[in-house]
Amino acid sequence: MSFFKLSASLALCATLAGTPAAFAQEEMRAPEGPIEFTVGAGAGGSPDIIMRTIAQIMNEEGIVENPIVIQNRSGGGHSNAYNHVLGLPGNESTLLTLASPVFTTPIVQGTDSVIDQITPIAGFVQSELVLLTTPDSPYNSLQDFVAAAKEQPGRVRIAGGASGGNDHVATGLVEKAADITLTYIPHESGSAARATFLGGNVEGHFATLAEGLEAINAGQAKALAILSAERRTEEGYADVPTASEQGVDVVYTQFWGVGGPPDLDPAVAAWWADKFEQATQTARWQESLTANMQLGEFYGLEEAGEYFAREQETFRTVLTQVGLAAQ
């Protein structure tokens, strides 16, 4: 199978889904006091919104009694966030939001793996991406976009959230599949990259489906392609072809999860895995998935660790093949 089709590996998470019964077999213990969910992106970015949503559900639905605070520690391709949590071994009051830069930034920078050091807890949400261009751009299809990049290598620019992040990987995959050269411009966060794009300062931007549709409906962007295996059926996307339909064989799905510091008590990790699964089963969370056009496969504890390890190797392979991995 082509390495471009990363989302195929994500389908494995369906077979790794944890269950409350599985967690019941583990000794569980609640942490004491306030909890910090550390987020490596700025306020308004996808990881921030996801963690604020699930934290609110946990507290308001009575799933977690501890007050939860979202702490944004953006910068360095999420390294400010993960270095903070890695520096708190055994700490029971801090969890790390796992987004793709937590996997990819160490690969790009040539530093030690984060996933090999943290305590895996759960993965619980996935999202497909859409390639946007400005509403007044001359590109009306991915073929137009590719043709322009072939004519002037490096001239077509992509605003992205971080070096080695989802949009950087997506950019590299499109470059490889279409045999073109794009210029990727990293930012401190996805929201900062979006601001650059909305300001008309670049030609392209990868967004989650919900973010993209908001910009499209506001007349701030137009969609060129969705990096999914099949077309979406929702209004606003039903007529947008996939990248593969347009001759660029790329399917890519980003995902989010959560982990604890190194050496976290297994009983506390099991307690958190159970709480995250309970939260993802609520009507409010399911409504959030639908509203944001996201997928909601859940996997926890050992299954999450195995899954994260496989995804890390997938990213390493892709980043090496598109020339982004440190040698």
C-alpha positions in Angstrom: 0.0 0.0 0.0 1.3 3.5 -0.8 2.7 5.3 2.2 0.6 8.3 1.1 -2.5 6.5 2.5 -1.7 7.2 6.1 -5.4 7.1 7.0 -5.4 3.4 6.4 -3.4 2.9 9.5 -5.8 5.0 11.5 -8.5 2.5 10.6 -6.7 0.1 12.9 -7.8 2.2 15.9 -11.3 0.7 15.5 -9.8 -2.7 16.5 -8.0 -1.2 19.5 -11.0 0.4 21.1 -11.0 0.2 24.8 -14.0 -0.6 26.9 -15.2 0.3 30.4 -14.9 -3.4 31.3 -11.2 -3.4 30.3 -10.5 -0.4 32.6 -12.5 -2.1 35.4 -9.9 -4.8 35.4 -7.2 -2.2 36.3 -6.7 -0.7 39.7 -7.9 2.9 39.4 -7.1 5.8 41.6 -8.2 9.5 41.1 -5.6 12.2 41.3 -6.1 15.0 43.9 -6.5 18.7 43.3 -6.8 20.8 40.2 -5.7 19.3 36.8 -3.8 21.0 34.0 -4.4 19.8 30.4 -1.2 21.1 28.7 -1.8 22.1 25.0 1.0 22.8 22.6 -1.1 25.1 20.4 -2.5 28.6 20.9 -6.0 29.4 21.9 -8.5 28.7 19.1 -6.4 26.0 17.5 -7.9 22.5 17.1 -6.1 20.9 20.0 -7.1 23.8 22.2 -10.8 23.6 21.2 -10.9 19.8 21.5 -9.4 19.8 25.0 -11.6 22.6 26.2 -14.6 20.8 25.0 -13.8 17.5 26.6 -12.7 19.2 29.9 -16.0 21.1 30.1 -17.9 17.9 29.5 -16.0 16.1 32.2 -16.6 18.7 34.8 -20.2 19.7 33.9 -21.3 16.1 33.5 -19.8 15.1 36.8 -17.4 12.6 35.2 -14.4 14.4 36.8 -14.8 16.4 40.1 -11.3 17.9 39.9 -11.3 21.3 38.4 -9.6 21.2 35.0 -7.6 24.1 33.5 -6.4 24.3 29.9 -2.9 25.7 29.8 -1.6 26.8 26.4 2.2 26.4 26.1 2.6 27.0 22.4 5.8 27.4 20.4 8.5 25.2 19.1 6.3 22.8 17.3 4.6 21.8 20.6 8.0 21.3 22.2 7.3 23.9 24.9 4.3 21.8 25.9 5.9 18.4 25.8 9.1 19.5 27.4 7.1 20.9 30.3 5.3 17.6 30.9 8.4 15.5 30.4 10.0 17.6 33.2 7.3 16.4 35.6 7.9 12.7 36.1 5.2 11.1 38.2 3.2 14.3 38.4 -0.5 13.4 38.8 -2.0 16.8 38.1 -0.8 17.4 34.5 -1.7 15.7 31.2 -0.2 16.4 27.7 -2.4 16.8 24.6 -1.1 14.6 21.9 -1.3 16.1 18.4 0.9 15.2 15.5 3.7 17.7 16.3 4.4 15.8 19.5 5.3 12.9 17.2 6.9 14.7 14.3 8.8 17.6 15.9 11.4 15.3 17.5 11.8 13.5 14.2 12.3 16.8 12.3 14.6 18.2 15.0 16.5 14.9 15.6 15.7 14.8 19.3 14.5 12.0 21.6 11.0 10.6 21.0 8.3 12.0 23.2 6.0 9.1 22.7 8.6 6.7 24.0 8.8 8.7 27.3 5.3 9.7 28.2 2.6 7.5 29.8 0.0 6.8 27.0 -3.6 7.2 28.2 -6.1 7.6 25.3 -6.7 8.5 21.7 -10.2 9.7 21.0 -10.7 12.0 18.0 -9.6 12.1 14.3 -10.2 14.7 11.5 -9.8 14.9 7.8 -8.2 17.9 6.1 -9.2 20.2 3.2 -6.8 22.2 1.1 -8.0 25.8 0.8 -7.1 28.7 -1.4 -8.1 32.4 -1.3 -11.5 33.2 -2.9 -9.9 35.5 -5.5 -7.1 33.0 -6.4 -6.9 31.8 -10.0 -6.9 28.2 -8.8 -10.3 26.5 -9.1 -9.0 22.9 -8.6 -6.1 21.0 -7.3 -4.9 20.5 -10.8 -4.7 24.3 -11.2 -2.8 24.5 -8.0 -0.3 21.8 -9.1 0.1 23.4 -12.5 1.1 26.7 -11.0 3.6 25.0 -8.7 5.1 23.2 -11.6 5.4 26.4 -13.6 7.1 28.3 -10.8 8.6 25.9 -8.2 8.5 27.3 -4.7 6.2 30.2 -5.7 3.0 28.7 -4.3 3.0 29.1 -0.5 1.3 27.1 2.3 0.7 28.7 5.7 1.0 26.0 8.4 0.9 25.6 12.2 4.3 24.2 12.9 7.3 22.6 11.3 6.6 18.8 11.1 2.9 19.3 12.0 -0.1 17.9 10.1 -0.2 20.6 7.5 3.6 20.3 7.0 3.3 16.5 6.5 0.2 17.1 4.2 2.2 19.6 2.2 5.1 17.2 1.8 2.8 14.4 0.7 1.2 16.6 -2.0 4.6 17.6 -3.1 5.8 14.0 -3.4 2.6 12.7 -5.1 2.4 15.6 -7.6 6.2 16.0 -8.1 6.1 19.7 -7.3 7.8 22.1 -4.9 5.8 24.2 -2.5 7.0 26.7 0.1 5.7 25.8 3.6 5.6 28.7 6.1 5.4 27.5 9.7 3.7 29.6 12.4 3.4 29.4 16.2 -0.1 27.8 16.0 -2.8 26.8 13.6 -4.8 29.9 14.4 -1.8 32.1 13.5 -1.4 30.3 10.2 -5.1 30.7 9.5 -4.8 34.4 10.1 -1.9 34.6 7.6 -4.0 32.8 5.0 -7.1 34.8 5.6 -5.1 37.9 5.2 -4.3 36.9 1.7 -0.6 36.5 2.3 -0.2 32.9 1.0 -1.9 30.8 -1.7 -2.9 27.8 0.3 -3.8 26.5 3.8 -4.8 23.0 5.1 -7.7 23.1 7.6 -9.9 20.7 9.4 -13.3 20.3 7.7 -15.1 22.4 10.2 -12.5 25.2 10.0 -12.6 25.1 6.3 -16.3 25.2 6.0 -16.5 28.2 8.3 -14.1 30.1 6.0 -15.8 29.0 2.9 -19.3 30.1 4.2 -17.8 33.4 5.2 -16.5 34.0 1.7 -12.9 33.9 2.9 -11.8 30.7 1.1 -12.6 28.1 -1.5 -11.9 24.4 -1.3 -9.6 22.7 -3.8 -9.5 19.1 -2.5 -10.2 17.0 0.6 -7.5 14.5 1.6 -10.0 11.7 2.3 -10.6 8.3 0.7 -14.1 9.3 -0.3 -16.0 12.6 -0.9 -17.9 14.1 2.0 -21.6 14.3 1.8 -22.2 17.4 3.9 -23.6 20.6 2.3 -20.6 22.7 1.3 -18.3 19.7 0.6 -20.4 17.4 -1.5 -19.1 18.9 -4.7 -15.5 19.1 -3.6 -13.4 16.2 -5.1 -10.8 14.3 -3.2 -7.1 14.8 -4.0 -7.0 11.3 -5.4 -9.9 12.0 -7.8 -7.7 14.9 -9.2 -4.7 12.7 -9.7 -2.8 13.4 -6.5 -2.9 10.2 -4.5 -2.9 11.5 -1.0 -5.2 10.4 1.9 -4.4 11.8 5.3 -6.2 12.0 8.6 -4.9 13.8 11.7 -5.7 12.7 15.2 -5.5 13.7 18.9 -5.0 12.0 22.1 -3.7 12.5 25.7 -0.8 11.2 27.7 0.6 11.6 31.2 4.1 12.5 32.4 6.8 9.7 32.5 6.4 7.3 35.4 2.7 8.2 36.0 1.1 5.7 38.5 -0.7 3.1 36.4 -3.7 3.3 38.6 -4.0 7.1 37.8 -3.5 6.4 34.1 -6.2 3.8 34.2 -8.6 6.2 36.0 -8.0 8.9 33.3 -8.5 6.4 30.5 -11.8 5.4 32.0 -12.9 9.1 32.4 -11.9 10.0 28.8 -14.0 7.0 27.5 -16.9 8.1 29.6 -16.7 11.6 28.3 -16.6 10.4 24.7 -19.7 8.4 25.2 -21.8 11.4 26.2 -24.4 13.0 23.9 -22.6 16.3 24.1 -19.3 14.8 22.8 -21.1 13.0 20.0 -22.8 16.2 19.0 -19.5 17.9 19.0 -18.0 15.3 16.6 -20.9 15.8 14.3 -20.7 19.5 14.4 -17.0 19.5 13.7 -17.2 16.7 11.0 -14.8 14.6 13.1 -14.3 10.9 13.7 -14.4 9.4 17.2 -12.6 6.1 17.4 -11.5 5.5 21.0 -8.5 3.5 22.2 -6.9 3.5 25.6 -3.9 2.5 27.8 -1.8 -0.3 26.3 -3.7 -0.2 23.1 -3.1 3.6 22.9 0.6 3.0 23.5 0.9 0.4 20.7 -1.1 2.6 18.4 1.0 5.7 19.1 4.2 3.7 18.5 3.0 2.5 15.1 2.0 6.0 14.1 5.4 7.4 15.2 7.0 4.9 12.8 4.6 5.9 10.0 5.5 9.6 10.5 9.2 8.7 10.6 8.9 6.9 7.2 6.9 9.7 5.6 9.0 12.5 7.0 12.2 10.7 5.8 10.7 10.2 2.3 9.7 13.8 1.9 13.0 15.1 3.2 11.8 16.5 6.6 13.5 14.1 9.0 16.8 15.0 10.6 19.5 12.8 9.3 
